Amino acid sequence: MTEIPLEEIQEVEQQEQLRLGSLLTVDIGSINTRAALYDTVEGRYRFLAAGTSPTTSDAPMFDASEGVSRTLDRLQAISGRMLKDRDAHLIIPSIADGSGADYLSTTLSAGAPLKTVVVGLLDEVSLKSVTKLANTIYTHIIETISLNDRRKSEEQIDTIQQLRPEVILIAGGTDDGASNSVLRLVNSVSLALSLLPESHRPEVLFAGNQKLAGQVRKSIEPLAHLHIAPNIRPSLAAEQLGPAQTIFTDIFRRFQVSRVMGVGELNTLSGGQLLPTSNGLGRVVRFFSKIVPQPTTKGVLGIDVGASSTVVAGGFNGDLRLQVFTRMGIGEGLVGILEGSQLEDITRWLPLEIPPSYVLDYIQNKITHPTTLPATVEDMYIEQALAREIMRRSVQRAISSFPKNAPRIGPNTLPVFDPILVGGGVLTNAPSPAQSLLIILDALQPVGIQRIILDKNNLAPGLGAAAAVTPALVTQLLLDPTAFVNLGFVISPISRARHGTAVLRVRIQYETGHENVVNVEQGKVSFKYRDRKD
């Protein structure tokens, strides 16, 4: 792991008044439900165990609590600690005999994404920013409306009526900027709301020109639940998504608690702070980027490849750039791959000759039956090829939101990150760490010197959610090699040398006194493992 100076850890602990106690994290995904247990040993947190079982929020049970209960049964068997009482209820906080856990953090990506309409003034300013806001959690943007929209206002109103969104996000106008144009858009939304049945009216979040807040309240509040957030574009040169994102997360929480059966109790035991899984990962990446010493423009990258969606989080000295691609996953999210990629983009990663028709049939079956596991070596290679294309496309799309000064070794290359933290079942279930690393390298094509870390037990989202209890928890566990798997450093120079020409000579000296020298040739991948005696 990247070394974090002791003074950084001490400063965090002094500022946050470390609350010692055991911690249980639960993450309910669309396919798997995961739980992890942590406790304190000599005043420091340690990762103890993790358990996984299928999620049960969909058919035939339609109750997420059953999957959580099974996951906790497995965790109890592994850890030897009782986490449930005789009535199968979670023991939070812990009791005198050591059963239970003192704290619980819960993250969720299961459930249908929020059907969202985004409304902005200018396509490249407020509409772009409000779309970024929508993509920080699990949403399906079903419509966009702006001044550049050539439809008449009555057509926009009809569209909202027909689509019946669950949330409408409105932005536009810098502070002290445009007002009349923004109000015209707000009035169109207001009229659409008035024509919808009360039971189908969406929640509305306004994050535009703050001088218009009073008029927006007058227009929207009598018709729908309205939230006012600070302007996400206070000026043309400034973008601030954080405050609006906090409110949007609250909206997500209420929706999912009400419609995903079995998560209400978990939310209550988590202090009402259930988070989208994406936000949990984002918190870890942002926190990591603040405490790891590095050049001011060098960042931390986090990626989570799920069944329905893929999350990409970039942290740059505390500045988080978070995006969720809801139609980009290794299960039902493969719909997005079929729509945006050619089959050749996937088959080029296959190490075996597999008929394109078989690959397409496998993808279609995976969309219909996302819990299906690879039954053959060919199936495994297809899933790994899909993971490469999913990661490649997701990161390429996310890079546009990263700071322009993010350092690069060459044009059109991945910015330099330290570290790159990657998770997701298709990666963690690979037969070997080397295969996991190769999938990541093929997808990201990193250059320079970058460290790759695998979130083997999907711990990052839960740790991010628990950071609200104590950020020192994240600091300590990022140093724990049992929590995260360090796949190693990647050294990838840019060279114009001919294929097969030696471009690097690496000398490795071990503590045992053994020395190893290896020449790396242009166009080849070379792995060097630590001396087992080291």
N, C-alpha and C positions, 0 to 999 in steps of 0.2 A: 504493500500500500504506500501511497504518497505520505511522506513523513510530515507530521504536524508538530511544530515546535511546542515544547512543554509550556512556555509562557502563554501561548495562544489558548491552550486548554485551561490553564489556571485562570486566565482572564474571563473566559466564558463562565466557568463555574462560580467565580466570585460575583459576577454580575447577575447570574440567574438563580443563586441560592439553590443549589442542586437538591432536588427532592428525591431522596433515596427510596427505593421500593421496587417490588417486582412489577413487570410490565407484560401485558398480553396484547398482541396485535392481531387483528382479523382483517383479511382482505377478501371481499366477495367479488370474484370475477365472473364473467359470463359463462365460463366453462368450469373453472376450479375455484374452490374456497380454500384459502391458506391461513394458517395461524402460526404465530411464533411466540416463544416465551423467553423473557430476559429477567435476570435478577442481578442483585449487587453482590459482589465478592470483594471483601476488603475495601469497601467504599467506591467500587467502580462497577459499572454495568458490564455484564457478559451475556452473550448469546448462548442459550441453553439447548433449545430444540425447536423443530418446526414440524408441522403436519399438514397434509393436503387431502382433500376429498372432492368429489364432484359437486358443483353448485346445484341447488335444487329450487332456484327461484322460478324456473320455467316448468313446463309440463314434464312429468305428470303431477308433481307435488305442489308447485306454485307457492312454495314457502321456503325462503332462504334459510330459516332457522334450522331446518332439518340438516342441510349441508353443513352448517356451522357446528351443530351438535356432533355430527360424525367426525368432523375435522378435529374437534376438541377431544373426542374419544381417542383418536390416534395420537394426539399430542400428549394426552395423559399417559398413554401406554409407553411412549418414548421417553418422556421426562420423569415419570414416576410421581408426578404431582397431581393431586386431585384439583380439578378446575371447576367441577360442577357439583351441586349438592344432590340430595336424594331425589329431588323433584326435577333434576336435569337443568336447573337454572345456574347461570354463571355466578361464581363467588367473587364479587367485586365490592369492596376491597377484600384483601386476604383476611383470614381468621387466625386465631391463636395457634392452631395445630399446623399452620403452614399451608393450608389448602387455599386455592384461589390466587388471585393476583391483586396488587394494590391499584393498578391503573389499567385501563383498556383504551386502545385507540382502534378505530374502525375506518376502513376505506372501502369504496364501492365503485365498481364499473359495470356491474350487472344491471339489467333493466334497459328498457328502450331509451335511446338518446332523446333529449328534449327537442321537440319540433319548434324551430326558432325562425323568426323573420327578423332580418337586420335592416335597419333604416339609417341612412346617412346622407349628408349633404353632397359632398363631392366624392367621386369614386376613389381617387388616389389620396384622399385625406381622411375625413371622418368615416366614410364607409369602409375603407381599408382597416382603420383602427377598430371599429366596432365588430368587424368580421374576425379580427384577431382575438377580441374579447370573447366572442362566441366560441372560438376554437380552443379556449383554455380548459373547457370541460367537455363532457360527452353530449354534443348537440348534433342535430341534423338540420342544417340551414336549408329551409324549404323555399325561401324567397328572399330576394334583396331588392330594396327600393331606394332610389336616390334621385337627385335632380336630373341626372343624365338619363333616367328612365324615360323612354319615349312614349310609354303608355299614358293615357289620360288618367286623371285621379280616380274616376269612377271604375276604371279597369283595375287599378291597384286595390281599391276597396273590395271589388268583387273577388280578387285573388285571395285576399286575407280571409274573406268569408268562406270561400271554398276550401282553403287549406286548413283552416282552424288551428293556428299555431298554439303552442302552450306558453311561449314566451315571445315578446317583441322587444328587441333592443334598439334604442334610438340614440343617435349621436348627431352632432352637427353644430357648426358655429364655434369659432374660438371665443374665449371670454372677451367680452366687449366687441365681438364680431357680428356675423350675420344673425338676423333675428327673424325677419319676415319669411324668408325661405324655409327656415327651420320650423316656424309655426305652421306653415302650409302643410308640411309633412306630418306634423303632430295632429293637425286637424283632420287629415285624411285617415290617420290611425284611429282617432276618436270616433269618426263617423262609422268606420268599419266595426269598431267595438259595439257601438249602439245598435247595429244591425244583427249582432250575434246573440244567441240565447245566453242568458246570464251564466248558465252552467258551463258554457264553452268559451267564456272570455279568458284570454291569456293574461298572465302577469306582464307588466310593462316596466322596463328599466330605462330611465332617461339619464344619459351621461353626456350631455351637450352643454351649450352656452348656459352658464349658471344664472345669468340675469333673467332667463326665461323660465326659471323653475316655478315661479308663482303662476304664470299663465299655463304652463304644462299641467300643474296640479288642477287648476280650474277646469281644464279640458278633459283630462283623463281620469282623475280620482273618482268622480261620481259613477264611472262606468267599470273600472277595473282596479285591481290591486297595483298601485304605482310605487315604484322605488326611484329615488333621486340619488344619483352618485356624482361625485366631482367630475368635471369635464375630462374625458379621456384625451382630448386634443385642446388643451388650454391655449396653445399657440400653434402656428403652422409647423414650427420646428420642434415642438415638445409633444411627447406622448406619455401618458400615465394611466396604465391599465389597473394598477394595484387596487385602489379603493373600489372601483366598479367590479373588479374580479371577486372581491370579498363578498359583495352583495349578491353577485350572480351565483356564487357558491352556496350562499344561504338559500337562494331560490331552488337550486338543484337539490339541496338536502331535503327541503320540504316536499318537493315533488316525489323524490325517490322513496322517502320514508312512508309517504301515503300510498304508493302504488307497488312497492316491492315488499310483499308480505314477509314479516320476520325480521326486518332491520330496525323497527322502532325501538325495541328493547336495547339493542346494541347501541343505537344512537344515544339513548338515555344514559346508559352505563358509561358512554364515552363523553359524558358531560355536554351532550347536545352538539358535539363537534365532529360528527361523521363527515368525512371528506371524500370527494372524488379521488379515485386512485391516482389520476393524473396530477392532482394538486399535491398529493403526498410525495410523489417522485420529484415534482418541481421544488418543493421545500428543501429536500435533501440536496439537490443540485445547487440551489441558491446558497444554502448554508455552507456547503462544501466550497463553493467559489469564493466565499468571504474569508474562510479560515486557512485555506491552503496558500502558502506564500508562492507567488508567481508574478510574472509581469502583469501590469495593470490591465492589458487588453487580452491576455490569455484566459481562456475559459474552461469550464467543466461541461461535459456533454453527457446527458442521460437519455437512454432509449429503452422503451418497454414495448415489446412486440406481443400483443394479445391476440385473442381469437376474433374479436369484433373491431378492434381499433389498435392503433400504434401511437404511442406518446413520445414526443421528442422535446427535451428540455435543455436549453443552453443557459448556463450561469456565467456571468461576467462581472466579477468583483461585486457580487450581491444583486446584480441586475438580471432578473429572470426573464427568459424568452421561452414561453411554453406553448406548445401546439398539440392538439389531439386530432388525429386523422381517423374519424369514426368509420369510414368505409375502406379501411386498410388494415386487415388483420389476417391471421392464419386460419380462420374459420369462416363464419358468414361474412366477415370483412373482405374476403377474396373477391366479392362483387366489384369492389373498387379497382382491383388489379385487372380483372377482365375488361373493365371499361376503359382503362387508361394505358394498358400495356399490350404489346404484341406477344403472341405465344413464344416467339423467338427470344424475347427478353428474359423469359423464364428458362427455356430449354438450354440456353447457352451455358447455364451453370451446372448442367447435369454431367457427371463423370461417366455415365453409361449411355448407350444408345437406347432411348425409350421412345416408342412411337408417339408422335404428337397427339394422336387421338386418345391414347391412354392417359396422357398428362391432362388433357382437357376433361376427360371423364372423371379423373381423380379430383380435379378442382371443383367440378360441379357437385360431386358427391360430398366433398368437404363443406361446401356452402350449405347443402341441405342437411348434412349430419356432421356438425362441427366437432362433436366429441369423438369422432372416429380417429383411432390411432393407426399409424403406419403398420401394415401387416407384413410388408416385404422390404428388402433393401431398396428396391426401386421406389416404393412409396416414401421411404425416409428421404431419399435423395430429392424427390419432388418437393417435399415439404421444406427441405433445406434450401432448395433453389427458390422457392416462393419467399422464404424468409429473406434471402438476399435482395430480391426485387422489392419487397415491401420496405425494408430498411433503406435501400438506395433511394427510392422515390420519396419516402417520407422525409429523410434528411435533406434531400435536394430542395424540397418545397419549404422546409423549415429554415434553411440557411438564409433565405431572403429577409427574414425578420431579425437576423443576428446583427450586431453592431458592424458598421462598415469598416471599422478599424481593427476587427478581429484578425490576428496575424495569420498569414498564409505563406507557405514556402514557395508557391508558384501560382500563376493565374488559374482560375477554375479548379482549384483544389480545395479539399476540406480544410477549414481553419484548424489551427493547432490547438488541441485540448490536452489537459492533464488534470485528471484522468478522463477516460471515456468509460462510463458505467452502463452496462447493458444487461437487460433481463428479458424474460419471456420463456415459456415452456419449450418452444422449438429449439432454443439455444441451450437451456439448462438441461434438457433431456438428451442432448447429443451424446453419442457413445463415448466421447473423450473430450477433454478440454481443448485439445488441438483442433478437433472438428469445430467446436464452438468458435474458436479464434479465427479459423479460416473463413467461416461464414461472415463474421464481423469484418474481416479484412477485405473480402471480396465486395461486400456491400458498401463500405465506407471509403475504401481506397485511401487510407490515411497516409500522409507524407510527413517527413521529419521524424522526430522522436516522440512517441506517444505511448502512454500506459493504458492498457485495457484491463478492466475489472468486470468480472461476471457476478451478477446478483443471483447466485445459485439458488437461494431459498426465497427469492422475491421479498426481501426484507425492506427495501428502500421506501416503498409507499407507506408502510406502517410506521417506520422510523420518522418519516416526514410528518405524519399526523401526530406522533407522540412528541415532536419538537415543541408543541405548544405547552406540554407539561414541563419539559426541561431541554433546552438546546444542547446542554452538556451531554445528554444521552447520545445524540448523533455524533458528537465529537469523539466520544469514547469508543463507540462501536465501529466507526470508520477506521479505527486503529486495530480492530480485532480481526485477525486473519481467519478465524473460524466463521465469521459472519459473511465476508465477501471473498471471492476467489480472485487472486491476482494472476491473470493470465500472462502477465509479463510486459516488457517493453517491446514496442514495434519500432524498428529503425528502417525507414523507407526513404532513401535519397532519390532526388530527381536527377537523372543522368541521361546524356545523349550517347552513351557508349553503345557499341554493338552488342547484340544479344550474345550472352555467354562470356562477356568480358568481365573480369573481376573489378568491382567498383568499391568494395569495402573489405577491409581486413580487420577482424574483431579479435582482440586478445582478452580472454576471460581469466582472471586470477581468483582462485578460491581460497577460503580461509585455511583449507587443509594444506595449502602450498602447491596444489596441482594447478597447472596452467593449460589453457586450451586456446588454440588459434584456428580461426576458420576464415576462409575467403568466401565472400558473397558475390555471386555473378549477376550481371544485368539480366532481368527477366525471370529470376528464380526466387523461391521462398526458402529460407533456411531457418530451422528451429534449433535453438540451443537451450538445453535444460540445465538447471542448477546441478552441481555435483551432489549426489545423494548423501555424501559424507559431510556436506556443508552444513 
